[in-house]
């Protein structure tokens, strides 16, 4: 099994930045990809970004438009989502996932 624990959410003003972290433990050698989804009030759950565990290649949702960056630390234990130029519509619960495993989510609220 794989365990995922998110952190780093919070309240931020439009145009601000946040960095989400996802601590990964367990059978990490078997992971194919890790990434983030979000649950937003108007759109339901949507894909945000992911990164392939072995190759490091990344994918992003079109709506992110280069504002977010996903990365993995050198120890392959934490996945980050750097979010810049945040907009009101980025508000939601952000979930880290690794293949079929999910974290509990962290709330991001963009508000003035």
PEGIQUI-V558261 format. One record per residue. N is the residue number from 1. RES is the residue in one letter. PHI is phi in radians with two decimals (NA if undefined). OMEGA is omega in whole degrees, 0 to 359 (none if undefined). NEAR is the number of other C-alpha atoms within 12 Angstrom. Layout:
{{N/RES/PHI/OMEGA/NEAR} {N/RES/PHI/OMEGA/NEAR}}
//
This chain:
{{1/X/NA/179/16} {2/X/-2.20/178/25} {3/X/-1.95/183/25} {4/X/-2.30/179/32} {5/X/-2.30/180/29} {6/X/-1.57/173/33} {7/X/-2.74/174/27} {8/X/1.81/178/28} {9/X/-1.25/179/30} {10/X/2.85/181/25} {11/X/-1.76/181/25} {12/X/-2.50/178/25} {13/X/-1.39/176/21} {14/X/-0.97/183/21} {15/X/1.56/181/19} {16/X/-1.43/184/24} {17/X/-2.31/172/26} {18/X/-2.52/172/33} {19/X/-2.14/176/29} {20/X/-1.59/178/36} {21/X/-2.15/176/34} {22/X/-2.34/179/38} {23/X/-1.44/185/33} {24/X/-2.01/177/34} {25/X/-2.53/181/23} {26/X/1.84/186/17} {27/X/-1.48/187/17} {28/X/-1.25/181/24} {29/X/-1.13/182/18} {30/X/-1.65/184/18} {31/X/-1.27/175/26} {32/X/-1.63/181/22} {33/X/-2.62/174/31} {34/X/-2.20/181/47} {35/X/-3.08/185/47} {36/X/-2.34/166/46} {37/X/-2.07/173/35} {38/X/-2.41/176/36} {39/X/-1.92/182/26} {40/X/-1.92/186/24} {41/X/-1.00/186/18} {42/X/-1.71/190/13} {43/X/-2.12/184/15} {44/X/1.33/183/15} {45/X/-1.45/180/19} {46/X/-2.36/179/25} {47/X/-1.19/177/25} {48/X/-1.96/183/36} {49/X/-2.89/170/37} {50/X/-2.60/180/32} {51/X/-2.44/179/32} {52/X/-1.30/189/25} {53/X/-1.08/185/29} {54/X/-1.48/186/16} {55/X/-1.59/184/14} {56/X/1.40/179/20} {57/X/-1.22/187/19} {58/X/-2.12/174/24} {59/X/-2.38/181/24} {60/X/-2.36/172/25} {61/X/-1.20/180/21} {62/X/-1.06/183/13} {63/X/-1.21/182/17} {64/X/-1.35/171/27} {65/X/0.92/174/17} {66/X/1.17/177/20} {67/X/-1.44/183/25} {68/X/-1.94/176/32} {69/X/-2.36/177/31} {70/X/-1.79/180/37} {71/X/-2.68/178/34} {72/X/-2.16/178/30} {73/X/-1.29/186/18} {74/X/-1.14/183/11} {75/X/-1.61/180/13} {76/X/0.99/179/25} {77/X/-2.07/182/26} {78/X/-2.44/175/30} {79/X/-1.91/182/39} {80/X/-1.99/170/36} {81/X/-2.26/177/41} {82/X/-1.49/184/27} {83/X/-2.04/179/35} {84/X/-2.04/178/24} {85/X/0.87/184/23} {86/X/-1.13/181/30} {87/X/-2.07/178/27} {88/X/-0.94/184/21} {89/X/-1.26/174/24} {90/X/-1.44/179/40} {91/X/-1.08/178/31} {92/X/2.86/175/31} {93/X/-1.70/182/34} {94/X/-1.78/183/42} {95/X/-2.00/172/40} {96/X/-1.55/176/44} {97/X/-2.43/174/37} {98/X/-2.40/186/37} {99/X/0.96/183/25} {100/X/-1.73/181/17} {101/X/-1.78/184/26} {102/X/-2.32/170/26} {103/X/-1.46/184/29} {104/X/-1.54/177/22} {105/X/1.69/176/28} {106/X/-2.39/186/32} {107/X/-1.44/173/27} {108/X/-2.09/179/35} {109/X/-2.16/178/29} {110/X/-1.86/185/27} {111/X/-2.70/176/18} {112/X/-1.66/none/13}}
//
